[in-house]
């Protein structure tokens, strides 16, 4: 699993992610000071989304890759502290050596 954070994302970066998101929601989350990106196997991504949303107040979106039915990337939107906290919790769970769910 790979994890990255984009602090103060440009509008172009936000637009790229919004065009590729899997959900039908069309509205951008209110506060987007940072975007966490998590890439991995589908089972890891579903569990990572659950961990992130339970940890703090962030919005998680699946991002479509080249094959629309395969979710391999998550974008975690929120304020910087919340996104960092969500990513830390995902990493912590993964480092424990057990499934992150």
N, C-alpha and C positions, 0 to 999 in steps of 0.2 A: 504494500500500500504506500502510495506517495502522498505527501501532504505539503501544501504551500499556502501562503497568505499574501494577499495583495492589499496593502494599506493605501487608503485614498485612491481608489481605482478611478481611472479616466472614464469619461462618458462612453468612449468607444469600446472599452473593455466591458462595461456594463451592457452595452447594446449587443455585443457578440454573445454574451451569456444569455441574455433575454431572448434572442432569436433562436437559440438552441435548447432552451429549457423544455422539459418534457410535459410539465403540467399545463392545463388549460388556462391558468390564471394569467391575466394580462397586465396586472398592476405590479409595479415595482415596490418592494418593501420600503417602508417609510425612511428608516435610517440605514444608509449603506456607507459606513465609514471604512469598512473592510469587507473583503470576500475571501473566505477560506475555500480552497480547492482540495478535494480528496479524490484520488483515483485508485481503483483496484478492481477486484472481482465483484461481481454483482452481489453476492451474499455479504461481503464486507461492506458494500455501500449501503445496503438496506439497514444493516446493524449500525453503521456509523451515523446515518441519518437519525435513527432512534436515539442514540447516545447524545448527539448534538442537541436535539430538540428537548430532551429531558434535562440536560445540563444547564442550559441558559436560554434566554429569549432570543433565539435566532430563527431565521427563515431558511429552510433547506429546499433546494430545487435539484432535481436530477437533470443532467445535461446530456443531450443526445450526442453520440459519436457518429461515426460514419455509417453505422448500422442502427437505425432508430429503435429496434426492439431491445438492444443491449444497453443497459445503464451501467456505465463504467466511471462516471465522474459526477461528483456532487459539488454544488456551489452553496456555500453557507454564507448568507448575507446578514449583516448586522453592524452594530457599533464595534469598534476595534476590540475593546475589552471582552465583549461577549463572544466574538468570533475566536479570539485567542483562547478563551476559556473552553469553548466547544472543541477546538482542535487539540488542546492539551488533554482533555478528557478522552477523546478518541485515541490519541497516542498512548495515554496511560493504560487504557483498556487493552490495546494491542500489545504493549510491552509486558503485560502481566503473563503473556504466553498462552493465554486461553482465548477462545472466541470473544470478540468484542461485544457480543450481545449478552 
